[in-house]
Amino acid sequence: MTTVPISNIRNFSIVAHIDHGKSTLADRLIQMTGGLTDREMAGKEQVLDSMDIERERGITIKAQTVRLAYRAKDGKDYIFNLMDTPGHVDFAYEVSRSLAACEGSLLVVDASQGVEAQTLANVYQALDNNHEIVPVLNKVDLPAAEPEKVKQQIEDVIGIDASDAVMISAKTGLGVPDVLEAIVTRLPPPKGDRDATLKALLVDSWYDVYLGVVVLIRVVDGVMKKGSRVRMMGTGAAYDVERVGFFTPKMTQVDELGPGEIGFITAAIKEVADTRVGDTITDDRKPVTEMLPGFKPAIPVVFCGLFPVDADDFETLRAAMGKLRLNDASFSFEMETSAALGFGFRCGFLGLLHLEIIQERLSREFDLNLIATAPSVIYKMKLTDGTELEIHNPVDMPDVVKIEEIQEPWIEATILTPDEYLGSVLKLCQDRRGAQKELTYVGARAMVKYDLPLNEVVFDFYDRLKSVSKGYASFDYHLTDYKPADLVKMQILVNAEPVDALSMLVHRTRAEGRGRAMVEKMKELIPPHMFQIPIQAAIGGKVIARETVRALRKDVTAKCYGGDITRKRKLLEKQKEGKKKMRQFGKVDIPQEAFIAALKVDS
């Protein structure tokens, strides 16, 4: 398979916004080059999305790679290495590493929707990697498609020539052969020296039950042979290569991979954590001196606590997280205990979608019933004695007297929205303590850049944005820096006892409104007991809001008509079932839903 000269190899990735048709185009390319037969394709949409959750939601989470053989119109045989990348902001690191391994990109834009926020972000990433970009307009067969308008938009917003953009409909297969030709003629071949020392970029790695860790690599120089001994330069570990091959989406083994090729190796590596994404792989006997430029590491930005509903599931949860960690190196967790929720884990995620997906995978694949605490971010605290702390759980906050300054993370958000919803989008950002940076127009759509504090965004900003703009606004963000802020720790006291799962850091100006809304919500959620329950929101020793749950009246008639014992037992059993879902807190039982619902309150 390595007989193809390097000038006939094309490595490219597909970048686009969510739902603009990346995975569907990848399917068509695989189908037309004969990577899979029609029979294997039958009944399967999105061949490369391997997880059920990916198929159901129509989102790609893992960047997938496929090798395709194609005979062009010039009669030569070409090899394509295609990478399907995620479109969502939370998986931007997946995109960055796919782009580092390629020389060109197909930019897919939905002809009925035009350029969106994430399209911009991904294209800029591709341009940073010096990619040649071929614009592709998808969904041109839809009645709402406006190809000429979108071409103009690509030129205005992104600044790349779109006059010869390829018009396609990935669903029906219209115009896809033109894409294959455009890849051959418009994308550059890779560069590399076959006789030089082995130098390969580690693009991705995942765990396979039978093979151990499978490592996806892009060979830059030299040859990756079966049986050779290689070294990871980042970790310094050396391994013997057992298998070398590539995906056509099926795993195919070969003896060697030459320069410019993308494929996989297995080498009896036990843990995914041993293979750093972006690392350089070289020959153990004569290593290269300098590493390839890696890509930005994935830094968790959102933290939340995950606790099992049933305390017996703790070990199962630990094992499940270990397994997810094997496949997702950007997910981090550490143990945590809470007075209200028992034993659990503090987990770090790349964003809210990432958090949601991990939660869903835990409940789906491992059948776990979990409670999640409110997502929070990392705050930096400067203490009076000069030390600095990083805190992502309000419970760990030191005494207020010792704190000199609290800094919170800020982001720069780019929001694209149709003009009629601009007012409500600006109001939403204003309410969240945002500072407007710029406002420009792209055709009939407004593009706003805002500086926003991350803790205001992290909970339900995205949902609110979608609802005020009827789903038309798109949102993309990146972390900028830390700024000092006037933050206070707000506690919720139920029956004069603080509930640690509900304590949070809020801005002083918003604390009262937030506290009032939370105690009102808790009042609705806590069932009446035999005694009155006061619910208070407090900052330090100062109570800022209070509600009372009324006591139950005694049912005097129950004693008179005490039915038979079996009925009583049944009732007791039922009560126990209901109690399971409650958390005992001092004398008060708080239902599980209360924790989540209380945190979703928006003041």
Buried (B, 14 or more C-beta within 10 A) or exposed (E): BBEBEBEBBBBBBBBBBBBBBBBBBBBBBBBBBEBBEEEBBEEEEBBBBBBEBBBEBEBBBBBBBBBBBBEBEEEEEBBBBBBBBBBBBBBBBBBBBBBBBBBBBBBBBBBBBBBBBBBBBBBEBBBEBEBBBBBBBBBBBBEEBBBEEBBBBBBEBBEBEBEEBBBBBBBEBBBBBEBBBBBBEBBBBBEBEEEEBBBBBBBBBBBEEEBBBBBBBBBBBBBBBBEBEBBBBBEEBBBEBBBBBBBBBEBEEBEBBBBBBBBBBBBEBEBBEBBBBBBBBBBBEEBBEEBBEBBEEBEBBBBBBBBBBBEEBBEBBBEBBEBBBBBBBBBBBEEBEBBBBBBBBBBBBBBBBBBBBBBBBBEEBBEBEBBBBBBBBBBBBBBEEEEEBEBBBBBEBEEEEEBEBBBBBBBBBBBBBBEEBBEBBBEBBEBBBBEEEEEEEBBEBBBBBBBBBBBBBBBBBBEBBBEBBEEBBBBBBEEBEBEEBEBBBBBBBBBEBBBBBBBBBBBEEBBBBBBBBBBBBBBEBBBEBEEEBBBBBBBEEEBBBBBEBEEEEEEEEEEEEEEEEEEEEEEEEEEEEEEEEBBEBEEBBBBBEBBEBBBEBEE
